[in-house]
Amino acid sequence: MNLNIERAEMNGNRYVLTLHGEVDAFTAPELKNELLPLTEKDHAIVTLDLSGTEYMDSTGLGVIIAGLKSAKQHNSSLEIQGMTPRVERLFQITGLMEILKGDEAVKGEQR
């Protein structure tokens, strides 16, 4: 159960977190520690690139939902891109895909 998070900062208020590995009960706290402080910055644009995410469970979904709520509270945005088919299916089954589409938070093409 490994998760590698690459963080890139662009133009001061734009951040990209690229995930490689698995987001589960063991690794979700690491994602939460990286993601939430970024969404708490006023008017930040945070992109979560899931193209390298091999697996995600409900704990990972919970972190993403917390990130969406935090972004709204701080006038920031959280965008999701690069979902693998497996992760996209999880988002669809749980209804999170509809929430993300309603918030226009899904960017780019999914694989």
Secondary structure, 3 states (H helix, E strand, C coil): CCEEEEEEEECCCEEEEEEEEEECCCCHHHHHHHHHHHHCCCCCEEEEEEEEEEEECHHHHHHHHHHHHHHHHCCCEEEEECCCHHHHHHHHHHCHHHHHHHCCCEECCCC
